[in-house]
């Protein structure tokens, strides 16, 4: 189910969004939705990277990609 969200923003920011959306061939609402989705995905990636770095700092074992591929049978 979709939810409607209303935000107030400076006119200059709105104009930039309209311009970027036009350049991308999208409607401003769709463009903003895509931007928010990308940002949320970036935040998830950052959280996963932070978690991995914390594991490395704690001295937890790491494995080379070649070894992981071999263990998973993906080294064909």
C-alpha positions in Angstrom: 0.0 0.0 0.0 1.4 3.4 -0.9 1.4 6.3 1.5 1.3 10.0 0.5 3.9 12.2 2.1 3.9 16.0 1.9 7.1 18.0 2.5 7.9 21.7 2.5 11.0 22.7 0.8 12.6 25.9 -0.5 11.6 26.9 -4.0 15.2 26.6 -5.1 15.3 23.0 -4.0 12.0 22.2 -5.8 13.3 23.8 -9.0 16.4 21.7 -8.9 14.3 18.6 -8.5 12.1 19.5 -11.4 15.2 20.2 -13.6 16.9 16.9 -12.6 13.7 15.0 -13.1 13.3 16.6 -16.6 16.9 15.6 -17.5 16.2 12.1 -16.3 13.0 11.9 -18.3 10.9 11.4 -15.2 8.1 13.2 -13.3 9.3 15.0 -10.2 7.3 12.7 -7.9 8.8 9.6 -9.5 12.3 11.1 -9.5 12.0 11.9 -5.7 10.8 8.4 -5.0 13.8 7.0 -6.9 16.2 9.3 -5.1 14.8 8.3 -1.7 14.9 4.6 -2.6 18.6 4.9 -3.7 19.4 6.7 -0.5 17.8 4.1 1.7 19.7 1.4 -0.2 22.9 3.3 0.3 22.2 3.5 4.1 21.7 -0.3 4.2 25.0 -0.8 2.3 26.8 1.5 4.7 25.3 -0.3 7.7 26.4 -3.7 6.3 29.9 -2.3 5.6 30.1 -0.9 9.2 29.1 -4.2 10.6 31.8 -6.0 8.4 34.4 -3.5 9.5 33.5 -4.1 13.2 33.9 -7.8 12.7 37.3 -7.2 11.2 38.3 -4.9 14.1 37.3 -7.7 16.5 39.6 -10.1 14.7 36.9 -12.3 13.4 38.1 -14.5 10.5 37.8 -13.3 6.9 38.1 -15.4 3.8 39.5 -14.6 0.3 36.9 -14.4 -2.4 38.5 -17.4 -4.2 38.0 -19.5 -1.1 34.4 -18.5 -0.6 33.6 -19.3 -4.3 35.3 -22.7 -3.9 33.4 -23.5 -0.7 30.1 -22.5 -2.4 30.9 -24.4 -5.6 31.0 -21.1 -7.6 34.6 -21.5 -8.9 33.7 -23.0 -12.2 
